[in-house]
Amino acid sequence: MTWHGATRPTPLGEPGGAEGKADGGRVPDELSLVLAQAVVSATESAGGYAGGVYLRSPTPGLLRLAVLAGLPGRLFRPWWRMHVNRPFPVAEAYRSGRPVYLADAEEAMRRFPQLMAGLPFPFGSMYVPIVSGHTRVGVLVVLRPATPGEPVAPPDRHRLQHVAQRLGTALAELGSDGTAAEWDGDPLPVQLPAVTAMPVRIGHFDWDLDSGAVTADEELHAILDSGPADFPGTIDALAARLAPEDVYGLWALARQAVGSQALVMRRMRLRGPDGRSHLLELTGRWAHSPGGGPDGGAASHLTGFLVDLGAGPIVAEAADRLPRGIFSLDRLGRITYVNHLAEQLLGRAREQLVGRILWEVLPWFGHPAHEDHHRAALLSDAPVHFLARRTPKEWLSVSMYPGHDGVTITLAATDRPAYAPGSVVTPGVGLGSPADRSAALYRPVALAIALTEAVTARQVSAVVTEELLPAFGGRQLAIYLMSERHLYLAWETGFPQGFLDRFDGVGLDAHIPGVETLTSGRPIFFESMERLAAAYPGIPIDADVGARAFLPLIASGRPVGTCILGFDQPRGFSPEERTVLTALAGLIAQALQRAQRYDTEAALARGLQDALLPHRLPVVEGVDTVGRYLSGTQGMDVGGDWYDVVETGRGLALVIGDVQGHGIPAAATMGQLRSAVRAFALSGHDPQEVMSGTNRLLIDLDPGQFASCCYIVLDPATGITQAVRAGHPQPVLRHPDGTVEVLDLPGGIVLGVDATATYPVTELRLGPGAILALFTDGLIEQAGVDIDLGIEWLRSTIACVGPAPLADIADRVIGEAKRAADRPDDIALLLAARWTDGLPPASWSRARPR
């Protein structure tokens, strides 16, 4: 097949291809080659310096980075996976099916703050969805220099969209051949072509030293900017094109050749007519040529090549003369050049370095802080400066100068700084580059964004652990909250087990740094535990010898608590670090204060919800029932889910429902509907009348909400049931023989929409030992996952439990649901089981709802 007008090359390892395999031993397949070609085309067409392709993965809702060009994969590992529901431009382009164009960091910060929190550097980016056939399969990404104040130009947009369309067509063709447009591995690294430069030219000439005649080829004429007709063929004419100092050097070499019968080989640098330097290589010797000389004796010739290097790579000897170590990387992190001083400073020979990955051959360059500087250089296109410790006693001043084709790095030995690097700020240099300033600016932004999604004190503490500790190289964290003039331990990680217990509940009159930082309102820093012990004699010290930072948590002038950061090794804290940490402490305090209010209000809201749910279910001969309720993990609003069991003259009514939305209005509507269903049921109405009457009541109330409901009346003696549904999920039935099925009950539309809606009734029979499961959609729905998978999960879970108490089955189902870290909706579950032969099995037990 062809793509973009090019025929597929023969993969390595296939007949006719080169021996060996690609990166990591991977044999390039058709999908890989198509993706790689598309990324290269897209990056070049949009004026970018890096690009990539995200494709769907076998995991529903998850995109994976399939190809990454122009950037080292290791430095961008956090972005290898992207869920389609995340607030990032890749996910937005995939979800919406529309391109996203970000001209600069300001626009990106406004639209996608979490992207800039993780990559706080000035760059532009473009994201175009890839459509194969009629299916969205991925996103094409290009990174390029920022254009502040100037939107992405229409021609660039059209070119990138054209590449994405061609890629979608190619993927559709692969799909017809059985190759799915999916990715489930690490991204393939792709090296982008170098910037187009003037080609190297080589001209040849022959100089007869006796006659002075010079014969030159066309390429040499082109280099010297003269046509053959304008060149009289003499050495004087050639010398006229050179600088005077170069002419004397040329004649000196000619005399040396004449005076020696040995082979003479020399190199010179000559300045051409355009001022650029050219390399001249000359070879000459006496050569016997019959009749060649005036006396018929020997003749002497110089032959040479004039090389126009164009805009070629750095000249090695020039770099070796500089008093700084210099080495260069390509954009994938491979070392391409090392000068002599860099060999000495890095402690490795050139042959041990060139061609190797930077952080593999020099592991200390893989420090997270240095990786952040490397990312800054690659994305910001601005120099980055920092200090690095090569050995415990050797420090280097490092500067990274990025370009389209790679990064040039300069090194110089330096004295040990007063404090060790480990933060977003460059020790000894300060905020010396745009990248440093961006990092220092966006670290608080990153934490602030993450804190907006944390609503409980534990969630706030977890965010601080995940965001604050890695940013500053910390290993221990403790958070104390104030209550009635005492500090209580709310969160800890990294400290020896039980060590902090002695400080739990300490009063504000205690002479310890965790208290004094709060009462004084100023942060306290100790570069080592020795200094801490000297400042507070007798204070308990753990086995660690590292530094400590005590930060006051104060929000709106009110004390909230204390945050303690611990480090494994002694270290100093620069003025910039102290400023950033103090600012972050204020953000943490505000989040914790908000979380404390949330915890109080959430307790009140959940109390209201508990009051609206049944406190106990009726005990009926021949039937056992169990109910469970599980709150969602997002927000503190009460939900509109409910369940109920009502004894009626027609049998035992099993009810479950779900009001749209959350909050007090949803809970109020839920309470009204529960009361209405009970009233209709107790009045002797049949199931169809109960549902129709409740529907009309909800429309009359006009709360601006709708609800789903399932209502089933069970005769305990015969097992005959009458079921009616209003837009609610189908119940699940486990038969006495252990098989489990999802019922297919016809139903009507949700309540509160159409006053004339009808709700058909279905009759079925539950055998002795059968179990009926009613539930709300929060149990089976998950963002980005097909609801059929959730229903199958529930069916298989109930099937796998086997004979067990009904309460245990309910706990098993709810326990499985609790494992989901993200539950946006509440869950209601109601189980009902018929007794066997009029007697409950010994393994069954009645239980109150939870």
C-alpha positions, 0 to 999 in steps of 0.5 A, a space after each residue: 500500500 502507499 501513504 502520502 504518495 510513498 511506498 512502504 519500505 521493507 521492514 527490518 528483519 523481513 526478506 530484502 530488509 536490513 538485518 537487525 531490529 529497530 529500537 528495543 528489538 521491535 521489528 517495524 510493522 506496517 502500522 508503526 511505519 505509517 504512524 512514523 511517516 505521518 508524525 514526520 510529515 505533520 511536524 515538518 508541515 506545521 513548523 514544529 520541533 516535535 510530534 506524536 500520535 495517540 491511538 485508542 488502546 484495548 482499555 476503554 476510554 484510554 489513549 496511548 502515545 504510539 509514536 513520539 518524534 523529536 523528544 526523549 520518551 523517558 522525559 515525557 513518560 507521564 504523558 504516555 497514557 491519556 484518559 479521554 475524560 481528562 482536562 487535556 487538549 489531547 482528550 478534548 480533541 478526541 472527545 469533541 472531534 474538533 482540532 485544538 490549536 494553542 498558540 502560546 503558554 498564555 492561551 494554553 494556561 487559560 484553556 487547559 491549566 492542568 497541561 501547563 501545570 505539568 509542562 510550565 514552559 512557553 511552547 505552542 501546540 496543535 492537536 487534530 483528531 484522526 478519523 478512520 472511516 467513520 470512527 475516531 481512533 486517535 489524535 495527531 499532535 505537533 509541538 512548535 515554538 510559541 507565537 505570543 499574541 498570534 493565533 495558529 495560521 490557517 495554512 498551518 491548520 490546513 496542512 496538519 488537518 490534511 496529514 491527519 486525514 491521510 493518516 486516517 485513510 491509511 489506518 482504514 486501509 490497514 483495518 481492512 487488512 486486519 490491522 486494528 488502529 490500536 496501541 498497547 505498548 510504549 511509544 516508538 521513538 522517531 528521530 526527525 530530519 535535520 533542518 535543511 542546510 546548504 549541502 557540502 560541495 567539493 571542487 577538484 583542481 590540478 596545478 602544474 607548478 612549472 607552467 602555472 596552469 590550473 585545471 578546475 572542475 565545474 564544482 570548484 568554479 561554483 564554490 569560487 563563484 566564477 564560471 569556466 569562461 571567466 577563469 583563465 586557468 592560471 594560479 594567479 586567477 585562482 589566488 585572486 579569489 582568496 584573501 592575501 594571507 591565504 595566497 601566501 600560505 598557498 605559495 608556501 605549500 607549493 614551494 615545499 612540494 617542489 623542494 621535496 621528492 616525498 609525498 606532500 599532504 597538507 590542509 589549509 583553510 581558505 576564505 572564499 569570496 562570500 567570506 565563508 571558510 573553506 577547507 583546502 586539501 592539497 597533495 603534491 610530489 615530483 612526478 616524472 613526466 616524459 617531456 613534461 618539463 621544459 628540459 624534457 625532465 620531471 614535472 611537479 603537480 599539486 592536486 587538491 580538493 576545495 571543500 565548501 562545508 556550508 552550514 556544517 556541524 561544529 568544528 572539533 578543534 574549535 570546541 577543544 580550544 574553549 575553556 569549557 566542557 562542551 557536548 551535544 545531544 540530539 533531540 532523543 537524548 543521544 550524545 553526538 559530540 564531546 570535546 576534550 574538557 567535557 571528557 575530563 569533567 564527565 569522567 568518561 572517554 569520548 568513545 564511552 559517551 558518543 552515541 549513548 543515551 545521556 541518563 543511561 551513561 551518566 545516571 546522575 543526569 537522570 535526577 528528576 530536577 535535571 529532567 525538568 530542566 531538560 524538558 524546559 530546554 526542549 520545549 521552551 527553546 530558551 537556555 536553561 542553567 543549573 548546578 549538578 552534583 556529579 560525585 559527592 564532592 564534585 559540582 558542575 555548572 550546567 547550561 543547556 542551549 536548545 535548537 531545532 536539531 538538538 541541545 548543546 550543553 556547556 559544563 564548568 567545574 564549580 564550588 559546592 553551593 551553600 545548599 543542594 539543588 532539589 527544587 524548581 529553583 536553580 541553586 546559586 543561579 536563582 531564577 536565571 532563565 525563562 524556563 526557571 521562572 516558568 517552573 517557579 511560577 507554575 509549581 504553585 499553580 500545579 498544586 492549586 489546580 490539584 487542590 481544587 479537586 480535593 474536597 476532604 482533608 484526606 484528599 488534600 493531604 494526598 494531593 500534597 504528598 503527590 505534588 509537593 514532595 516530588 517537586 522539592 525532593 522530600 521524602 516525609 510529610 506530616 500535617 497537623 490540624 488545630 482543634 481547641 488549641 491543640 494540634 492533632 495528627 491528620 496525615 503522615 507519610 515516610 516517618 518511622 511508624 509511631 514516631 509522630 504519635 508523641 506529638 499528637 494532641 500537643 498544646 499550643 504552649 509546647 516548645 517545639 517547631 511544629 507549634 512555634 511555626 503556627 503561633 509565630 506565623 513564620 516558616 522554620 527551616 533546618 538544614 540538618 537534624 543536628 541544627 534542629 536538635 541544637 535549636 530545640 534541646 531534648 526534642 525527640 529525633 528520629 533516625 533520619 539525618 536530613 533537613 526539615 521544613 516547618 510551614 504554618 498553615 494559615 488561611 484568611 488570618 486564621 490558624 489551621 495547622 502545621 505542615 512538616 516536610 522531611 528530607 533524607 539528606 541535609 540540604 539548604 533552602 534558597 530564598 526562592 525555595 522559602 518563598 515558594 514553600 511559604 506560598 504553597 503553605 497558604 494554598 494548602 491551608 485554604 484547601 484544608 479549611 475548605 475541606 473541614 467545612 466540607 466534612 461538617 456539611 457533608 456529615 449534615 447532608 448524609 444525615 439528611 439522606 439517611 433520614 429519607 431512606 428506610 431505617 428498617 425493612 419489614 419482616 415478611 414470612 417467606 421473603 428476605 430483603 436487604 438494602 444497601 446505599 453507597 455514596 459517590 466519591 465526588 462532591 458532598 451533595 446528597 443524591 436522589 437514589 432510594 429503595 423501599 419495601 412496602 407491605 400491601 394488600 397485593 403482596 410485598 412491594 419492592 421499590 427502587 428509584 433514582 431522581 436526576 441530579 444531586 443536592 437538596 432539590 434531588 433529595 426533596 424530590 426523592 422524598 416526595 416520590 418515595 412517599 407517593 409510591 408508598 401511598 399509592 401502594 398502600 391504597 391497593 393500586 396495581 403496579 401500573 396504576 402506582 407508576 402512572 399516578 407517581 408520574 402524574 404527581 411528579 409532573 404536577 409538582 414540576 420540580 424541573 427533574 425526572 426520575 427512573 423507577 422499578 416497582 415489583 409486587 411479590 406474592 411470598 406464598 406463590 412467588 408470582 410477581 408483577 413488575 413495571 419499569 419507568 426508564 430504570 435499569 433491568 433487574 438481575 435474577 439468580 435462579 434457584 439452580 445458581 444461574 443468573 440472568 438480566 431480565 428483559 422487562 418492557 417499560 415506559 419512559 422516565 417519570 416526569 416527562 409525559 403525563 399520558 405515558 403508559 407502563 406495561 406490567 410483566 408477570 413472572 414467578 420466582 422459585 424457592 431460593 431465587 434472588 432478585 436484585 434491584 439497583 440504580 445506575 451508579 452501580 453499573 455505569 463508569 465513565 468511558 466504559 460501555 454500560 453492558 460491561 457494568 451489567 455483565 460485571 454485576 451478573 457475574 459477581 452475583 453468580 460467583 458468590 454461590 450459596 451465602 447469606 443475603 447480607 453477604 451477597 449485598 456486601 460483596 457487590 457493594 464492596 466490589 463497587 467501593 474499589 472504584 476510585 472515581 464514583 460520580 454517582 450514588 448507588 442503591 441496591 435492594 435484594 429480595 429472596 424467596 424462602 425454600 419450602 416456606 423456611 429460610 435457609 440456615 445460611 440466610 440472615 436478615 440484616 438492617 439496611 446500611 
